């Protein structure tokens, strides 16, 4: 066929690699004008330069391939602009996050050898407690964004059944490997009566156990100090871990609550090396 060029020529003319062109063909983003039925060789037309240039430009701007497909298949310019605006907002949010990280790095560089002071650690016995629970799964880097909608589901499920939490809500980290692609985290609220299982929530129970705990004050950027303090105390006191880490939001993030006012109890179930511990008459501090 005349007026068509092989994939190698089209690749050079559009500054797209042959491998990328084959992938775009597979995804339907840039389908060859003609494919030889005997050899499978792809042929492209000059008219496809415009579409190829648009796809290349969008990829340079880090627009995901599925959204490029939406733009190319848009029926109106307004639909295409909506997709581009969605990507622009995502890039702006990422830029703000990177700017925040840069600021925190400056603080680290200012005092590279400094560690926050050790927090006070105490032991307390917790009796078994009925809870309403729901699960979220997310990588550690995206966990903060997953918690808010998870708690919203939990509260909505409780409200539907006329159940109010009887104490601070919390999370339990059911996955041990924090480097896993996805962590499994239990969101819970203590309740007076177990909820009816639904798609949103399920009944559960916090086990009765001895907890080593500390209270973190403020935002969550430096919450590692609480975990380090617990690790140091457990090593000094010769305790054995006996369950997943828990966070209990004594003063949770809410509209109107300043970051400095937040209070979070970090607790690890523990036992002495000799065996399970029994509750003491009072909290040990």
Helices and strands as residue ranges (DSSP letters): E 4-6, H 7-14, H 18-27, E 34-35, E 42-45, G 46-48, H 49-60, H 65-72, H 77-110, E 122-126, E 129-138, G 140-142, H 143-160, E 170-173, E 183-190, E 202-206, E 209-217, H 224-237, E 239-251, G 259-261, E 263-272
